[in-house]
Amino acid sequence: MSKVFVLDTHKQPVNPVHPGRARILLSSGKAAVLKRYPFTIILKAVVEHPVLEPLRVKIDPGSKTTGLALVNDATGEVVFAADLVHRGEQITKALARRRAARRSRRNRKTRYRKPKYANRRKKKRGWLPPSLESRISNVITWVKRLMQLCPISTMSQELVKFDLQRMETPEISGVEYQQGTLFGYEVREYLLEKWGRKCVYCGAENSPLQVEHIVPRAVRVDNRICNLALACAPCNTKKGTQDIHVFLAGQPDLVARILAQAKAPLKDATAVNATRWKLYERLLALGLPVECGSGGLTKFNRTKRDLPKTHWLDAACVGKSTPERLRVKGIVPLLIKANGHGCRQLCLMDEHGFPRTKPKQKQFTHQFRTGDIVRASVPAYLKHPGIHVGRMSAKANGAFTIATRSGKVTDIGKKYCRCLQRADGYGYLQKGEAAFPPAP
């Protein structure tokens, strides 16, 4: 079971405790709730705490979701686990919309607007696009937060390598290869991630999969990654040297989906390649030793311990320091989604790039802000009676919208709301939230 983080009276981390122990401390008045996500309590009196048990934070970076795990190397216990969902695609789309609006205004040839080539600054060395920078910043932010909540002594990171050149052109060699990407990664592992670890023809899961050539080698020898798929043994044998259109003659939709997926770009692999060393450098800057492990080693550790394929379990299996026996029973990972800190746009625009709303109000007269996690106790004689807990959307008139686990609740008055946690740019979801008592 995931443990509860504890801070002493000076807000220094001590050993995490069992949820039952945390419940006793809260009910007896010896501690108070400091944060809801991740659940953290703070002691009210000075106590003699035992010797700190050093923990290791393990990271499994991904283009869309990054796995995080806190592991006790001495006991093999997983103290905390989380899946961090990035917002790189949202940032890319937002930048594209902004670029389209600016281009529309620039094409009007207004005499006061500088030319595009005269309004640019030289990029610094090591610059990354905002969508990739966001992925690194999310991981670093959460590593720093965990360092403030528990005694962390070491870190482990998976330095996964995708060989994009070898995937696109297997026969490349010599000088041509030196001019391309020099990273290496198992093609089979990439195919497992690309095709969802199931047969592309029948959808069979949890069965041995074979590398399948979509265009048979009897027709054309093509070992590029865009011609490879995964199939179970019966489907691979049944297909043989048939063309995919003949083999799936009665399923045109499935043929179209397989061919579209086969030609999908390698943007996820590219994102991991572009950020892995930058993330490693920033982890080193935190002042703790960093252990590196390959993707193949992570899979070997997970398979040897007979663990399912998840992001946080992959993180727990990163590196050679993985204990022989991982204690993961009862662990419920915290689902963290990066939402950002709101839009800095002064006012909304129409399709031509001109303002269509009034400038946003800088500050509200009330204390609430969009993104705060609140608890609303609505009386029975009003609309939406009951207790609602969730992330709120603040409005100047004091009538809020709260996004709860069961849906959105509108028009909740500010006098019925109590802030549980201030907005920090992330959304949270975890089962068993009702197990902890409300903050006093």
C-alpha positions in Angstrom: 0.0 0.0 0.0 1.2 3.5 -0.9 2.6 5.2 2.2 1.9 8.8 3.4 4.5 11.5 3.4 5.4 13.1 6.7 7.1 16.4 7.5 8.3 17.5 10.9 7.6 20.8 12.6 10.4 22.4 10.5 8.9 21.0 7.3 11.8 18.6 6.9 11.0 15.1 5.5 10.9 12.1 7.7 10.2 8.4 6.9 6.8 7.9 5.2 4.3 6.0 7.3 1.5 3.5 6.7 -1.9 5.1 6.0 -3.2 3.6 9.2 -0.6 5.3 11.2 -1.3 8.6 9.5 -5.0 8.2 10.3 -4.2 7.7 14.0 -1.9 10.8 14.0 -4.7 12.9 12.4 -7.5 11.7 14.6 -5.4 12.2 17.8 -4.5 15.8 16.8 -0.8 15.1 16.6 -0.7 16.0 12.9 -2.5 18.0 10.2 -3.1 17.6 6.5 -0.5 19.6 4.6 -1.3 18.5 1.0 -3.9 16.3 -0.6 -1.9 15.3 -3.7 0.4 13.5 -2.9 -1.2 13.1 0.5 1.2 14.7 3.1 0.8 15.4 6.8 2.8 17.6 9.0 3.5 17.0 12.7 2.3 19.5 15.3 4.9 18.7 18.0 8.6 17.9 18.0 9.1 14.1 18.2 12.2 11.9 18.1 11.9 10.2 14.7 14.0 7.1 13.8 17.0 7.1 11.5 16.0 8.1 8.0 15.7 5.3 5.5 17.1 6.5 2.1 14.9 6.1 -0.9 15.6 6.0 -4.6 13.4 7.8 -7.1 13.1 6.0 -10.4 12.1 7.5 -13.7 10.8 5.9 -16.9 10.6 8.8 -19.4 8.1 8.7 -22.1 6.8 11.0 -24.9 3.2 11.0 -23.5 3.4 9.4 -20.0 6.4 9.2 -17.6 6.4 6.6 -14.8 7.7 7.6 -11.4 8.4 5.3 -8.4 10.0 5.6 -5.0 11.7 2.4 -4.0 13.5 1.4 -0.8 16.5 -0.5 -2.0 17.1 -2.3 1.3 13.6 -3.8 1.6 12.4 -3.7 -2.1 9.2 -1.8 -1.0 7.6 0.6 -3.5 6.7 3.5 -1.3 5.0 5.7 -3.9 4.2 5.4 -7.6 2.7 7.9 -10.1 2.0 8.2 -13.9 2.8 11.7 -15.1 0.9 12.6 -18.3 2.5 15.4 -20.4 0.8 18.1 -22.4 3.3 18.3 -25.3 0.7 17.8 -28.0 -1.5 20.6 -26.5 1.4 23.0 -26.5 2.1 22.2 -30.1 -1.5 22.8 -31.1 -1.6 26.1 -29.1 1.6 27.3 -30.8 0.2 26.4 -34.2 -3.0 28.5 -33.5 -1.0 31.4 -32.3 1.3 31.2 -35.4 -1.7 31.2 -37.7 -3.2 34.3 -36.1 0.1 36.1 -36.3 0.6 35.1 -39.9 -2.8 36.4 -40.7 -2.1 39.8 -39.2 1.4 40.0 -40.8 0.0 39.3 -44.2 -2.1 42.5 -44.0 1.2 44.4 -44.6 0.6 47.0 -41.9 3.3 49.6 -42.0 4.1 49.4 -38.3 4.8 45.7 -38.1 8.4 44.6 -38.4 9.3 42.0 -41.1 9.5 38.4 -39.8 13.2 38.1 -40.6 14.0 41.2 -38.6 12.0 40.2 -35.5 13.9 37.0 -34.4 16.5 36.3 -31.8 19.2 33.6 -32.2 18.4 30.5 -30.3 20.7 29.5 -27.4 22.8 26.4 -27.5 20.8 23.4 -26.3 17.5 25.0 -27.1 14.5 22.7 -27.2 11.0 23.3 -28.6 8.4 24.3 -25.9 6.6 20.9 -26.3 9.8 19.0 -25.4 10.9 21.5 -22.7 7.5 21.0 -21.0 8.2 17.2 -20.7 11.5 17.8 -19.0 10.1 20.5 -16.7 7.3 18.2 -15.6 9.7 15.5 -14.5 12.2 17.9 -12.8 9.3 19.5 -11.0 8.1 16.3 -9.5 11.5 15.0 -8.6 12.1 18.3 -6.7 8.7 17.9 -4.9 9.5 14.3 -3.9 12.8 15.5 -2.6 11.0 17.9 -0.3 8.6 15.2 0.9 10.8 12.2 1.7 14.5 11.4 2.2 15.8 10.7 -1.3 19.5 9.7 -1.7 19.8 8.5 -5.3 18.0 8.5 -8.6 17.6 6.1 -11.5 16.7 7.1 -15.1 16.0 4.9 -18.1 18.1 6.2 -21.0 16.1 4.6 -23.8 17.6 4.7 -27.3 15.7 4.6 -30.6 17.7 4.1 -33.7 15.6 6.1 -36.2 18.1 5.7 -39.1 18.2 1.9 -38.7 14.4 1.7 -38.5 13.9 3.7 -41.7 16.8 2.3 -43.7 18.2 -1.0 -42.4 20.9 -1.3 -45.0 22.5 2.0 -44.2 26.1 1.8 -43.2 29.5 3.7 -43.2 29.5 7.4 -43.8 25.8 7.5 -44.5 25.0 6.1 -41.1 27.4 8.6 -39.4 25.5 11.4 -41.0 22.3 10.3 -39.4 21.1 9.2 -35.9 23.7 7.1 -34.0 21.4 5.8 -31.3 20.5 2.1 -30.9 17.4 0.4 -29.6 15.8 -3.0 -30.1 13.4 -2.9 -33.0 11.2 -5.6 -31.4 10.7 -3.5 -28.3 9.7 -0.5 -30.4 7.2 -2.7 -32.3 5.7 -3.8 -29.1 5.1 -0.2 -28.1 3.9 0.8 -31.5 1.3 -1.9 -31.9 0.1 -2.0 -28.3 1.6 -5.5 -27.5 -1.1 -7.4 -29.3 -1.7 -9.1 -32.7 -2.6 -6.6 -35.4 -4.8 -9.1 -37.2 -6.9 -10.8 -34.4 -6.1 -8.6 -31.5 -4.8 -11.4 -29.3 -3.1 -10.3 -26.1 -0.9 -12.0 -23.5 0.4 -14.4 -26.2 3.8 -14.9 -27.9 4.1 -12.4 -30.8 6.2 -12.7 -33.9 7.6 -10.0 -36.2 5.4 -10.0 -39.3 6.2 -8.4 -42.7 3.1 -6.6 -44.0 4.4 -6.9 -47.6 5.7 -10.5 -47.7 9.4 -11.0 -48.3 8.5 -13.3 -51.1 7.1 -10.2 -52.9 9.7 -7.6 -51.9 12.5 -7.7 -49.3 11.6 -4.7 -47.1 12.8 -4.7 -43.5 12.0 -1.1 -42.8 10.1 -0.4 -39.6 7.1 0.8 -41.6 6.7 -2.7 -43.1 6.9 -4.6 -39.8 4.1 -5.5 -37.5 3.4 -8.0 -34.7 1.2 -11.1 -35.2 0.5 -14.2 -33.2 1.8 -17.5 -34.5 -1.6 -18.8 -35.9 -2.2 -15.5 -37.8 1.4 -15.3 -39.1 1.2 -18.9 -40.3 -2.2 -18.4 -41.9 -1.2 -15.3 -43.7 2.0 -16.8 -45.1 3.0 -15.0 -48.3 -0.4 -13.6 -49.0 -0.9 -9.9 -49.6 -2.6 -8.1 -46.7 -5.6 -7.1 -48.9 -6.1 -10.8 -49.8 -5.6 -12.1 -46.3 -8.1 -9.5 -44.9 -10.4 -9.4 -47.9 -13.6 -9.0 -45.9 -12.2 -6.4 -43.5 -11.3 -3.3 -45.4 -11.5 -1.1 -42.3 -8.9 -3.2 -40.5 -6.6 -3.1 -43.6 -6.8 0.7 -43.7 -6.1 1.0 -39.9 -3.0 -1.3 -40.1 -1.6 0.5 -43.1 -2.1 3.9 -41.5 -0.5 2.8 -38.3 2.4 1.2 -40.1 3.2 4.6 -41.8 2.7 6.6 -38.6 5.7 8.9 -38.0 8.3 8.2 -35.4 7.5 11.4 -33.4 7.3 9.7 -30.1 10.7 8.0 -30.5 12.1 11.4 -31.7 10.8 13.1 -28.6 12.4 10.6 -26.3 15.7 10.9 -28.2 15.7 14.7 -28.1 15.1 14.9 -24.3 16.9 12.0 -22.7 20.3 13.6 -22.3 18.9 17.0 -21.4 16.9 15.3 -18.7 19.9 13.5 -17.4 21.9 16.8 -17.2 19.2 18.5 -15.2 18.9 15.5 -12.8 22.6 15.7 -12.2 22.3 19.4 -11.4 20.0 18.5 -8.4 23.1 17.2 -6.6 22.3 13.5 -6.2 23.9 10.5 -8.0 22.0 9.3 -11.1 22.0 5.7 -12.2 21.3 5.0 -15.9 19.7 1.9 -17.3 18.7 0.7 -20.8 15.2 -0.1 -22.0 16.2 -3.7 -22.5 17.4 -4.0 -18.9 14.1 -2.5 -17.7 12.1 -5.1 -19.6 14.4 -7.9 -18.3 13.9 -6.8 -14.7 10.1 -6.6 -15.2 9.8 -10.0 -16.9 12.1 -11.7 -14.4 9.8 -10.5 -11.5 6.6 -11.4 -13.5 5.2 -7.9 -13.3 2.6 -6.5 -15.8 3.4 -3.7 -18.3 2.6 -0.3 -16.8 4.5 3.0 -16.6 5.1 3.0 -12.9 6.2 -0.6 -12.8 8.6 0.1 -15.6 10.0 2.9 -13.5 10.3 0.6 -10.5 12.4 -1.8 -12.6 14.8 0.8 -14.1 18.5 0.1 -13.5 20.8 -2.5 -12.0 19.9 -1.4 -8.5 16.4 -3.0 -8.8 15.9 -5.3 -5.7 15.4 -9.0 -6.4 11.9 -8.8 -5.0 9.8 -5.8 -5.4 6.9 -5.3 -2.9 4.2 -3.7 -5.0 1.1 -5.3 -3.5 -1.7 -2.7 -2.8 0.1 0.1 -4.6 -2.3 2.5 -6.2 -0.5 4.9 -8.5 -1.3 8.6 -8.5 -2.4 9.8 -11.9 -0.9 13.2 -12.5 -1.9 15.2 -15.6 -0.1 18.4 -16.6 -2.7 21.1 -17.1 -0.4 24.2 -17.2 -0.9 27.4 -15.3 -3.6 29.0 -17.5 -3.4 31.1 -20.6 -1.4 34.3 -20.6 -3.5 35.6 -23.5 -4.9 39.0 -22.6 -8.2 38.5 -24.4 -9.7 36.0 -26.9 -9.5 36.6 -30.7 -11.7 36.0 -33.6 -10.8 34.1 -36.8 -9.1 37.2 -38.2 -6.8 37.7 -35.1 -8.6 40.7 -33.6 -9.8 40.9 -30.0 -13.4 39.7 -29.5 -13.6 40.0 -25.6 -12.6 42.4 -23.0 -9.2 42.1 -21.3 -9.2 39.5 -18.5 -9.5 40.7 -14.9 -6.1 40.6 -13.3 -7.3 39.5 -9.8 -10.6 38.3 -8.4 -12.1 39.8 -5.3 -12.4 36.4 -3.7 -9.5 34.1 -2.7 -10.2 31.3 -5.2 -8.3 30.7 -8.5 -8.9 28.4 -11.4 -7.4 25.0 -10.7 -7.8 25.0 -7.0 -9.0 21.7 -5.4 -12.0 22.6 -3.3 -14.6 20.9 -1.1 -18.1 22.4 -1.5 -20.9 21.7 1.0 -24.1 22.7 -0.6 -27.3 22.9 1.5 -30.3 20.7 0.6 -32.5 23.7 -0.4 -30.1 24.8 -3.2 -29.3 23.4 -6.6 -26.9 20.5 -6.6 -27.1 19.7 -2.9 -24.4 17.6 -1.2 -20.7 17.5 -0.9 -18.6 18.0 -4.1 -14.8 17.7 -4.2 -12.8 18.5 -7.3 -10.9 21.0 -9.4 -12.8 24.3 -9.8 -13.0 26.9 -12.5 -13.1 30.4 -10.9 -15.4 33.2 -12.0 -15.5 36.8 -11.0 -19.2 36.6 -9.9 -18.4 33.9 -7.4 -20.4 31.1 -9.1 -18.0 28.3 -9.7 -17.9 25.1 -11.8 -16.4 22.1 -10.0 -15.1 19.1 -12.0 -15.7 16.1 -9.8 -15.1 12.4 -10.4 -18.7 11.9 -11.3 -19.0 14.9 -13.6 -19.1 18.7 -13.7 -21.3 20.7 -11.2 -22.1 24.3 -12.1 -23.2 27.4 -10.2 -21.6 26.6 -6.8 -21.5 29.7 -4.6 -18.1 30.8 -3.2 -19.4 30.8 0.4 -20.0 27.0 0.3 -16.4 26.2 -1.0 -13.3 25.5 1.1 -9.9 25.2 -0.6 -8.1 21.9 0.0 -5.1 22.6 -2.2 -4.0 25.5 -4.3 -3.7 25.2 -8.1 -0.2 24.0 -9.0 -0.6 23.3 -12.7 -1.5 19.6 -12.4 -4.6 17.5 -12.1 -4.9 14.4 -10.0 -6.9 11.2 -9.8 -6.4 8.4 -7.3 -8.7 5.6 -6.1 -9.5 5.4 -2.5 -9.4 9.1 -1.9 -12.3 8.9 0.6 -10.1 6.7 2.9 -8.6 9.8 4.5 -10.6 12.2 6.7 -11.2 15.7 5.6 -8.9 18.4 6.7 -9.9 19.9 10.0 
